[in-house]
Amino acid sequence: MPRPCRYRNVRCSPDINYFKPRGIPLDLLEEVQLTLDELEAIRLADFDDLYQAEAADKMNISRQTFGNIIKSAHKKLAEALLQGKALKIEGGCVKKVAR
């Protein structure tokens, strides 16, 4: 039995949660789901330029877990961009906190 998921602190809540390639009907597209904790990891590491240890502290997780999350997020973004898939942002084991 797997360990229960530890909630990750998330400060970003996107107004737009779906992206798709232009000119391709939605019913012909495959989807890639990016979770809210993966989006938060991208925001902290790539947008805010934080080191992984500092970003992990902000999300209330270990540095190794943060590394796993950011690796998964980068892979999903690359898949959506390079293979022309839709990107849906939702879900994850998160706890929303105030900025």
C-alpha positions as CSV (number, residue, x, y, z in Angstrom):
1,M,0.0,0.0,0.0
2,P,1.5,3.4,-1.0
3,R,2.1,6.1,1.5
4,P,-0.6,8.8,1.6
5,C,0.2,11.9,-0.4
6,R,1.6,14.8,1.6
7,Y,-0.1,18.1,0.7
8,R,2.0,20.6,-1.2
9,N,1.6,24.3,-0.6
10,V,0.5,26.1,-3.8
11,R,0.3,29.8,-4.2
12,C,-0.6,30.1,-7.9
13,S,-4.1,29.5,-9.1
14,P,-4.3,29.9,-12.9
15,D,-7.2,31.8,-14.4
16,I,-6.6,29.8,-17.6
17,N,-6.2,26.1,-17.2
18,Y,-6.3,24.7,-20.8
19,F,-4.0,25.2,-23.8
20,K,-4.3,23.6,-27.2
21,P,-2.6,23.9,-30.5
22,R,-4.3,26.3,-32.9
23,G,-6.1,24.9,-35.9
24,I,-6.7,21.4,-34.6
25,P,-10.2,20.4,-33.4
26,L,-10.4,19.5,-29.7
27,D,-11.9,16.1,-30.4
28,L,-8.8,15.1,-32.4
29,L,-6.3,16.1,-29.7
30,E,-4.7,14.0,-27.0
31,E,-4.4,15.7,-23.5
32,V,-1.5,16.0,-21.1
33,Q,-2.6,16.8,-17.5
34,L,-0.3,19.1,-15.6
35,T,-1.1,19.1,-11.9
36,L,-1.2,22.3,-9.8
37,D,1.8,21.2,-7.8
38,E,3.8,20.8,-11.0
39,L,2.7,24.2,-12.2
40,E,3.8,25.7,-8.8
41,A,7.2,24.0,-9.2
42,I,7.6,25.5,-12.7
43,R,6.6,28.9,-11.3
44,L,9.1,28.7,-8.4
45,A,12.0,27.2,-10.3
46,D,11.7,28.7,-13.8
47,F,9.7,31.9,-13.4
48,D,10.9,33.0,-10.0
49,D,14.5,31.5,-10.4
50,L,14.6,29.9,-7.0
51,Y,17.0,27.1,-6.2
52,Q,15.3,23.7,-5.6
53,A,15.9,23.7,-1.9
54,E,14.3,27.1,-1.4
55,A,11.4,26.2,-3.7
56,A,10.9,22.9,-1.8
57,D,10.7,24.8,1.5
58,K,8.0,27.1,0.0
59,M,6.0,24.0,-1.1
60,N,6.5,22.2,2.3
61,I,8.2,19.2,0.6
62,S,11.7,17.7,0.5
63,R,14.2,18.9,-2.1
64,Q,14.2,15.4,-3.7
65,T,10.4,15.5,-4.0
66,F,10.6,18.9,-5.6
67,G,13.2,17.6,-8.1
68,N,10.9,14.7,-9.0
69,I,7.9,17.1,-9.4
70,I,9.8,19.6,-11.6
71,K,11.2,16.7,-13.8
72,S,7.7,15.4,-14.3
73,A,6.4,18.9,-15.2
74,H,9.2,19.5,-17.7
75,K,8.5,16.2,-19.4
76,K,4.8,16.9,-19.7
77,L,5.4,20.4,-21.1
78,A,7.8,19.0,-23.6
79,E,5.4,16.3,-24.6
80,A,2.5,18.8,-25.1
81,L,4.7,21.2,-27.1
82,L,6.7,18.7,-29.3
83,Q,3.8,16.3,-30.0
84,G,1.1,18.9,-30.4
85,K,-1.1,17.7,-27.5
86,A,-3.5,19.8,-25.4
87,L,-2.4,20.8,-21.9
88,K,-4.9,20.7,-19.1
89,I,-4.0,22.1,-15.7
90,E,-5.8,20.6,-12.7
91,G,-5.6,18.3,-9.8
92,G,-2.8,17.2,-7.5
93,C,-2.3,16.8,-3.8
94,V,-2.3,20.5,-2.9
95,K,-3.2,23.0,-0.2
96,K,-3.8,26.5,-1.4
97,V,-2.0,29.1,0.7
98,A,-2.1,32.9,0.6
99,R,0.7,34.7,-1.2
